[in-house]
């Protein structure tokens, strides 16, 4: 039944699970103590979202069937982008940091990162995460430990996340062009 359901959040601080079998029908709902900001993501049999509180933002995990709250983790700043589901958990960008959080709520790694918004979910390839920022940085990060292993400054504003094309990456620019760049293999400048 989980594959035939939809989980959504409302602006009334409600998290709902709807069945998509024979039309939409409400299966269950929970009231959240704080509003959700950003998207909901599914990782395994859990759903994660960021709740905005007066003290700061929190990544909150929910059981995908019962919608009951599970693990949570205070974020190291306010949400800029994410959460994004990855093989290792959830990637979250806050003001000045990029953080990987496991589905048990443990911080796997957290690194300083440019405040420029990520363009979308990371591209995962060979244990690495490849991300693009609005201001034109493409950054390659070891998924296991967060080590930055490559950067490339495209030199213009980007509008789409990187796509792998052989040994190159394709990125969309704000000017409507699709740019082919080499896969960054060295750190040219820190992404800050």
N, C-alpha and C positions, 0 to 999 in steps of 0.2 A: 504494500500500500504506500510506502514511502516514495516510490518512484512515480506514483500517480498523485502526488500532492505538491502543493505550492505553499511556500512560507513567505509571508509579507509583513511589513511593519507599517503602521499608520502614523499620522501626525498626532494622534490621540494617545501616544505612548502604549499602543497595543501591538503585540506580536501574535499573528494568527497563522494557523495551518489550515489550508483548504484542500479538500479532496477534489481531484479532477475527474473522478470516475462518474459517469452519467451526469455531467454538469458540475458546476462548482457548488460545494456545500461546506459549511464551517465544521471542522473537526474539533479544534480546540483553540483557545486563545488565552493569553496571559497579559496582565497589565505590568508595564515596565516602570521601575522607579524613576528612570531618567529617559529623556528622548534619545533615539538613535540618530546618529549622523553618519553619512556615508552609506555604502552598500552593505547588504548581508552577503556572506559567502558561506558555501558549504564545504566542509572538510570532513570526509568520512561520514560518520553518523551524527555530526554536530553542525551547528550553524553558528557563525560568529558575526558580531556587529560591534560598533563603537558607540558607547553611551557617553553623552556629554553631561558632566556634573559641574557644579560650581567650583569644586576643588580641582577638576581636571578631567581629562578623557580616560575612559576605561575600555579595554577590549574585553567583551563579555561573550562567553561560549554558552550555547543553549543546546539541549538535546533536540534533535530534529523531529522526534516523534511527540514527546510530551511538552516540548518548549520550556522545560524547567531549566533554570539558570544553573550553569556548571562553573567551571574555572573562570577566573577573571584576572586581569592584570592592569594596573595603572600604567598609562603610557607616559613616556618621558617628555611630554608636551602636548599641545593641541594637535588634533588630526589635520593633516594636509592632504593625504591621499591614502586610499585603501579602506579597509583591509583587502588584501589580495591572497587568495588560496594558493599555496605552493605545496610541494611534496614534503617540506619540513614543517609546515604550519601556516601561520598568517604573517604576511609582510605588511608592515604599517609604516607610513611616513608621517612623522610629526615635525613641528617646526625645529629644524636643525638636526634631526636624527632619522635613521632608517633602522627599524627593529624587526627581528624575526621572533615570533612567539609561538611556542608549541601548543598543541591542543589541550595540554594540561595546564596552560597558563604560565609556563616557564619561559624566561627570556633565553633564547638560544644565542643571540648576539644582538648588539646594538652599536651602530657606528655613526660618527658625525656625517651629516649629509646636507647637500645644498637645500636651501628652502624652496627652490623651484619645484613645482608640483610634478610628480610622476605622471606620465601620459596614460598609463594603464597598467594592467598586470604585467609582472615580469615574464620575459621569455625564458623558459628553462631549457638548458642544453648542457649535457655532460657534467651535471652537478653544479652548474653555474647559473646565476640569475643575471639576465641582461635587461637593464632598464633604460628608459629615455626620459629626459626632463623637458619641460616646456621651453627652457632657455637654450636647449641644444646640446646638452651633455648626454653621451651614451656611456654607461658605466657597466662593467662586468664585475660581478661579485661572486666569490665562492659561497655556494649555498650553505655549506656546513658550518663555516666559522665567520662569515661576513667580511673576509679579507677582500679588499678591492684589488683586482688583478689587471684591470685595464680600463682606460678612459679615452674618450675621443670627443673633442669639441667640434660639432658640426659647423659652427659659425653662423647659425641662423636659428630662428624660432621653429620648433617642431610642433606638429599637430597629431602625430600618431606614434604609438610605441614601435620599437624595432621588430622586424620580422627576419628570420633567418633565410638566406638564399645562398646555399652552398657555403663558401668560406666568407661570405659578405653578409652585411645587414642592409635591409631596406628600411628607410624612415621617410615619413611624409613631412614636408615643410609647410609652413603657413602660407607660402606663396603658391601652393598647389603642386609642387614638384615632388617626385619620388626620388630620393637620393640613395645611391648605393655607396656604402662606406665599408672599409675593411673591419673585420671583427677586432676590436681593441685587445691587444695582448700585453700592453704595458701601460703604466700609469703616467700620463703626460702631465697632469696637474691634479691636485686634490679636488674632489667634487664638493667644494664648500662655497 
